[in-house]
């Protein structure tokens, strides 16, 4: 007969409680065993310590037995000789000292009781239950599970474990190290594809890297640089734009790459767009915490281009003694603002950067040592001083007022960059300045004047200044022996450049010396056949010579017009040649073109009057004759 339902329910509850109690015991039992083992180990170690203490006490007693025997003998003698009262008085202090160790031990015991370290450890164990309870439960479960299984059955599970172990190990390896290993392989594939210029494969491998969640910025940047090196600058720029957007901080090297290309104008963008992008990328680098002094100098250049000169000067001020570019740029800004004294301070900073190069450059020139170093603070090699730095150094020395040092700088500049147009201009200016100084001397040297003029012409530069100086000498040659000697030396010089011969020939024509002018101008066009002015002036000189070859004059002026077809002066010359040929209609055509460019020229009006009169057009001839008066 089945028991009642209530009985069965009570029994079920009891069994459930027993099961839970057993499970709890199984969970806690490992920890109990572990604590028991720890207690056993502690007690064992303590017993060993007790043995060690006893051994140590015995050792101490053995070492101190002579002293103890002497002390005992002295005590026995004292008891026999001294009265009891005296002995008590002598022993009283020692008795009090003997109490001290016991008192100290009692105090230590009271302190240990007060600290109650057992309670502290129990509270720590209670507070850390969330950490160790799950581990204890798992350990208890495994212990209980293993305790209830026969070893024979467990042995049969070994083959299954062996079969599953590679899968488990492979899964763990892929989770921990596998992704990075695959990413490394893809990175190598990207590099090889880029070297082979297979950019389609590069994009494929980059997508795989992105799918793995790998940061591909460095790989993308390297690929973009490779594209730029292969001449695909636009594709490289598009990649860099993705890495370094203008509206948020991106990959810093990509920002810098774009800034460099913008400065060099390699992207061929409109100036306004270049300026905008340059400022945007500088802002993003600053927003990303990247704002070194070199970028501040770039920002100052951007501000100067934006006409914010005061802000640029303020930004450059802390760096003029640290960065040469900052000093050069600030000097330019201060000169633009008209702050001459500040610009002189900047110039001194430039001099400090490049060092005192006068003695070292002279030494390098005397030894012909191209690797000689320049002294001063910088110890910078001459060969590594850029042409732009030489230019600013030259300006700085001029601003300071040290013309001797400026000359030495220009010499070094010309030695390192002999084909630089700016250094040629600087050398020409120095030579022309030397001509003015020589002419103002109380006893000028004609040879030195001529040599300096030739030097200035050879370096090129300001042709108007050469015209002025040679014209002044030509005007004074009949009154000044020095001027005449200088002009004669220039005319006879076999090394005189074309521009000197052209200027001398022109002044000879104007001065009424056509034969001399013809010879000089012929030499000029032989040296430079593309000098239109020399060809035209040669034609003018031939027209002034009696019985000259007019065909030669026509050929000369035609050469001039072939080089400069719209020049009214050249059309006047050919018109005058046509007048001499009595080719009146051709003369009118050229002279009318000339009069449009030079409406107040009386000589052209006079020739037009003669030509129109010869053609029977007396009304037009009368008009031009009136205007020629």
PyMOL commands that set and color helices and strands:
alter all, ss='L'
color gray80, all
select helices_A, chain A and resi 5-63+65-81+84-115+117-127+129-147+151-155+158-195+199-211+217-229+233-243+252-263+271-287+293-305+309-317+324-337+340-354+358-367+382-384+387-400+403-416+421-439+446-459+463-476+481-492+498-510+514-527+532-544+550-563+568-581+584-597+602-614+618-627
alter helices_A, ss='H'
color red, helices_A
deselect
rebuild
show_as cartoon
